[in-house]
Amino acid sequence: MAIEAVIFDFGGVLTSSPFEAFTRFEQERGLPADIIRRTNAANHLENAWAKFERAEVDIETFDRLFAAESLALGAEVRGRDVLPLLQGNLRPEMVEALKRIKANFKTGCITNNLPANAIGSMTGRTLYVAEVMALFDHVIESAKIGLRKPDPRIYQMMVEALKVDPRACVYLDDLGVNLKPAREMGMTTIKVASAAQAITELQKATGLKLG
């Protein structure tokens, strides 16, 4: 089936991965390696992170729950201290690829994000991100709808909004757990490890020259 739509995750796809910031934070504070990622991955459907991305808890509760969950895995990390680490830098080559894709295909973004007031003002960056988000025909944000990836319903909402068959979609994400439901629906999936790798695979999937 011919491709009609390309659907993107935001963080770690159109921006650099927060995992690099997590590693620096852990090294600077002498924390166990990957304690933040392991806390995020443990009970990943119902942990503090999942509840915060679905806007089920406020920032104070998230801070306390994340601290308890990380402590159970070996070292306490306050949830509030993790939030500033999420602000990855936009990848200009991925933004340019998105612009070229938009000229030829429907575009969507499914992002597991946090309530708008979670990180605070990001000044000029907010404006730039808003300009990128405007390139999408439809955006689904977990904190606004109370669902988050990898819940299959969030992918179904996107294909219905774009009015496309899942088999006519390409989906990009940096996390394998989020790619699985999309793949099971019939989407072509791309696990993003770097901008160059993602663009190469996108070119193959869409037939467009993106770089």
C-alpha positions as CSV (number, residue, x, y, z in Angstrom):
1,M,0.0,0.0,0.0
2,A,1.3,3.4,-1.0
3,I,2.4,5.7,1.9
4,E,0.0,8.5,2.6
5,A,1.0,9.8,6.0
6,V,4.1,10.1,8.2
7,I,3.6,10.2,11.9
8,F,6.4,11.5,14.3
9,D,7.1,11.2,18.0
10,F,8.6,14.5,19.2
11,G,11.2,14.1,21.9
12,G,14.1,12.0,20.8
13,V,13.0,12.2,17.1
14,L,12.7,15.9,16.2
15,T,14.8,16.8,19.2
16,S,18.0,15.3,20.7
17,S,17.4,12.5,23.1
18,P,17.0,13.4,26.8
19,F,18.9,10.2,27.6
20,E,22.2,12.1,27.1
21,A,21.2,14.6,29.7
22,F,20.1,11.8,32.1
23,T,23.6,10.3,31.8
24,R,25.3,13.6,32.6
25,F,23.1,14.2,35.6
26,E,23.8,10.8,37.0
27,Q,27.5,11.1,36.5
28,E,27.6,14.6,38.1
29,R,25.8,13.4,41.2
30,G,27.4,10.1,41.5
31,L,24.2,8.2,41.0
32,P,24.0,4.6,39.7
33,A,24.2,4.4,35.9
34,D,20.8,4.5,34.1
35,I,18.8,5.0,37.4
36,I,16.5,7.5,35.7
37,R,15.8,5.3,32.7
38,R,15.3,2.2,34.9
39,T,12.8,4.1,37.0
40,N,11.0,5.2,33.9
41,A,10.9,1.7,32.6
42,A,9.8,-0.1,35.7
43,N,6.0,-0.6,35.7
44,H,6.0,1.7,32.7
45,L,2.2,1.7,32.2
46,E,1.4,2.9,35.8
47,N,4.5,4.4,37.3
48,A,4.9,8.1,38.3
49,W,6.0,9.0,34.8
50,A,3.0,7.4,33.1
51,K,0.6,9.1,35.5
52,F,2.2,12.5,35.0
53,E,2.1,12.2,31.2
54,R,-1.6,11.4,31.4
55,A,-2.0,14.4,33.7
56,E,-3.4,12.1,36.5
57,V,-1.1,13.6,39.2
58,D,0.3,17.1,39.9
59,I,4.0,18.0,40.0
60,E,4.3,17.6,43.8
61,T,2.9,14.1,43.6
62,F,5.1,13.2,40.7
63,D,8.1,14.5,42.5
64,R,7.3,12.3,45.5
65,L,6.3,9.2,43.6
66,F,9.4,9.3,41.3
67,A,11.7,9.7,44.4
68,A,10.1,6.6,46.0
69,E,10.3,4.6,42.8
70,S,13.9,5.5,42.1
71,L,14.9,4.8,45.8
72,A,13.4,1.3,45.4
73,L,15.8,0.7,42.5
74,G,18.9,1.9,44.4
75,A,19.0,5.7,44.7
76,E,16.6,8.6,45.3
77,V,16.1,11.0,42.5
78,R,13.6,13.8,42.9
79,G,11.1,14.0,40.1
80,R,11.4,17.8,40.0
81,D,15.2,17.4,39.2
82,V,14.5,15.2,36.2
83,L,12.1,17.6,34.4
84,P,14.7,20.2,33.3
85,L,16.6,17.4,31.6
86,L,13.8,16.8,29.1
87,Q,14.4,19.9,27.0
88,G,16.3,18.4,24.1
89,N,17.6,20.6,21.2
90,L,15.7,20.6,17.9
91,R,17.4,18.7,15.2
92,P,17.4,21.1,12.2
93,E,17.9,18.3,9.6
94,M,14.8,16.5,11.0
95,V,12.8,19.7,10.9
96,E,13.8,20.2,7.3
97,A,12.9,16.6,6.5
98,L,9.5,17.2,8.1
99,K,8.9,20.2,5.9
100,R,9.7,18.2,2.7
101,I,7.4,15.4,3.9
102,K,4.6,17.8,4.6
103,A,4.7,19.0,1.0
104,N,4.0,15.4,-0.1
105,F,2.2,13.5,2.7
106,K,-0.2,14.0,5.6
107,T,1.7,14.6,8.8
108,G,1.0,13.8,12.4
109,C,2.7,13.9,15.8
110,I,1.9,11.7,18.8
111,T,3.8,12.8,21.9
112,N,3.9,11.6,25.4
113,N,4.3,15.0,27.1
114,L,3.8,16.7,30.4
115,P,1.2,19.2,31.6
116,A,2.0,22.6,30.2
117,N,3.2,24.1,33.5
118,A,5.5,21.2,34.4
119,I,8.8,22.6,33.2
120,G,8.1,26.3,33.2
121,S,8.8,28.9,30.6
122,M,11.1,28.0,27.8
123,T,11.0,31.6,26.2
124,G,12.3,31.6,22.7
125,R,12.4,27.8,22.4
126,T,8.7,27.7,22.9
127,L,8.1,29.8,19.9
128,Y,10.4,27.7,17.7
129,V,8.7,24.5,18.9
130,A,5.3,26.0,18.1
131,E,6.5,26.7,14.6
132,V,7.5,23.1,14.2
133,M,4.3,21.8,15.7
134,A,2.4,23.9,13.1
135,L,3.9,21.7,10.4
136,F,1.7,18.8,11.5
137,D,-1.8,18.2,10.2
138,H,-2.8,16.7,13.6
139,V,-1.1,16.6,17.0
140,I,-2.0,14.3,19.9
141,E,-0.5,15.1,23.3
142,S,-0.8,12.6,26.1
143,A,-1.2,15.2,28.8
144,K,-4.2,16.7,27.0
145,I,-6.2,13.5,26.3
146,G,-5.2,11.3,29.3
147,L,-3.8,8.6,27.2
148,R,-0.2,7.9,26.4
149,K,1.9,5.6,24.2
150,P,2.0,2.6,24.0
151,D,-1.8,2.5,24.5
152,P,-3.1,1.3,21.1
153,R,-6.0,3.8,21.3
154,I,-3.7,6.8,20.8
155,Y,-2.5,5.4,17.4
156,Q,-6.0,4.7,16.4
157,M,-7.0,8.2,17.2
158,M,-4.3,9.5,14.9
159,V,-5.2,7.4,11.9
160,E,-8.8,8.4,12.3
161,A,-7.9,12.1,12.5
162,L,-5.8,11.8,9.4
163,K,-8.3,9.6,7.6
164,V,-5.7,7.1,6.5
165,D,-5.3,3.3,6.7
166,P,-2.5,2.3,9.2
167,R,-0.9,0.3,6.4
168,A,-0.4,3.6,4.5
169,C,1.5,5.2,7.4
170,V,5.2,5.5,8.5
171,Y,5.7,6.0,12.3
172,L,8.9,7.2,13.9
173,D,9.8,6.9,17.6
174,D,13.0,6.5,19.6
175,L,11.5,3.9,21.9
176,G,10.8,0.3,20.8
177,V,8.0,-0.1,23.2
178,N,6.1,2.7,21.4
179,L,6.8,1.3,18.0
180,K,5.3,-2.1,18.7
181,P,1.6,-1.1,18.7
182,A,2.0,0.9,15.5
183,R,3.7,-2.0,13.8
184,E,1.0,-4.4,14.9
185,M,-1.6,-2.1,13.3
186,G,0.3,-2.4,10.0
187,M,2.4,0.8,10.0
188,T,5.9,0.9,8.7
189,T,8.0,1.8,11.8
190,I,11.4,3.5,12.2
191,K,13.3,3.4,15.5
192,V,15.2,6.6,15.6
193,A,18.8,6.4,16.9
194,S,20.1,9.4,15.1
195,A,18.9,12.0,12.6
196,A,21.1,10.6,9.8
197,Q,19.8,7.1,10.3
198,A,16.2,8.2,10.6
199,I,16.4,10.3,7.4
200,T,18.0,7.4,5.5
201,E,15.2,5.1,6.5
202,L,12.5,7.7,5.8
203,Q,13.8,8.2,2.3
204,K,13.6,4.5,1.7
205,A,10.0,4.3,3.1
206,T,8.7,7.4,1.3
207,G,10.8,7.6,-1.9
208,L,11.5,11.2,-1.2
209,K,15.0,12.8,-1.1
210,L,15.2,14.4,2.4
211,G,18.8,15.2,2.8
